[in-house]
Amino acid sequence: MNSEYIIYGIVIVAVAAMVFAFRGGSDPYAFAREREEGWKQLPLVFKLLWNVATLFESTVGAMVAAWLPRKKSRIARIIPASALPLTPERVLCCSAFLGLGFGILGLVGASCVYAAKPTVSLVLPLGVFLALFLMGWFWPTQNLAHYTEERQEMLVRQLPFAIDLIGAAMRSGLDFGASLRYYTGLGVGGPLQEEFGRVLADISLGSPISRALKDMADRVGVEVFTSFAGVVAYGADVGAPITQTLKVHGAELRRSRFALAERKAARTPIIMIIPLVLCIMPSVFIVILTPLIMRFMASH
């Protein structure tokens, strides 16, 4: 009976802690919408744990970051490319609390099973706690990495079309800065417009075009943006026209995209072997061999 009361108490405390963490007021996300850019692009797990991450960023997040400096540095390299209002401490804080939350819920469930059937080994609650803790721990970082990869792929897809528009605007008499403003003013949307908007903001604050583009390439972390920034920086430094260079560069980007698509298509038959071997072939063998085995057993 005492063990049941302990389990009930753990469940009540866990539910109360989650309600406090997730709600935190009538509108727990209002301050984030007002003060943080990129709120709408945040993955759901960071939105749910935003109050906890903001409240414990300087304590729990800093402590976990001090324990895991390599993980902190990896997250710090990913965040600029994601353009999300995150810090390594916030991500690690979300990982810690989500891992503990999942682990506690799993421990409570496994403890209920153990209380109902005392013959079950104590390894079950500990194993469930460890498995769910690891799942909650890696979820935020994997979600951030997946979002960043999708954003980088979208940037690469949008760049050739943007180069064509910028080159056409420059051939009509505009300089590179005015061509960038023309592209961002079209309202195409997407992450590339956001990045070019940040480049224009840096230029308006006095940063040279070459420096602003180099910062964008370092922030995005994609090789094609590094070459694009190098082409524009070379033309800006020597004063040479870059319209033809941009045209050739855009065509080269398209060819590289087609080559990448062909390589992915060539890997498709190899990837299809896995479900063929694991799912289809066993079913075929079962359908073919089961009648033979049954006849053999009936004859003996």
Salt bridges, closest charged atoms under 4 A:
ASP27 OD1 - ARG33 NH1 3.47
GLU36 OE2 - ARG90 NH2 3.52
GLU57 OE1 - ARG90 NE 3.00
GLU89 OE2 - LYS72 NZ 3.36
GLU150 OE2 - HIS146 NE2 2.83
ASP164 OD2 - ARG254 NH2 2.18
GLU194 OE1 - ARG151 NH2 3.54
GLU195 OE2 - ARG151 NH2 2.91
GLU195 OE1 - ARG219 NH2 2.90
ASP215 OD1 - ARG211 NE 3.47
ASP218 OD2 - LYS214 NZ 3.11
GLU252 OE1 - ARG255 NH2 2.67
